[in-house]
Amino acid sequence: MSKWLEVAPLEDIPVLGSRVVDTPDTRIAVFRGKNDQIYAIKDACPHKQGPLSQGIMHGDSVTCPLHNWKISLSSGEALGPDEGCTNVFQTKVDSGLVYIQL
């Protein structure tokens, strides 16, 4: 059974930035886009497990800080010539609070 986990107030996540949420099972990077879109993705690049939370967000993707792999924040798929995938999590904003579904 999945549950919603409160992350933070929307204003606490910088635009084009991220926050990290540690759960018992994994570490999740939560990103906020230019128009307040929220994305949640496992904080590990499928290439060498680089910390995606420390990467640069552009549009609906993030560039891994280790080897410049671009990862789609909506699907978790590597973009371009690279291949691989990481987990994504459903998100919602309710009353100004960001939630992720575990």
Summary of the structure (lengths in Angstrom):
residues: 102
radius of gyration: 12.7
end to end distance: 8.7
largest distance: 40.0
contacts: 313
relative contact order: 0.25
helix: 6%
strand: 45%
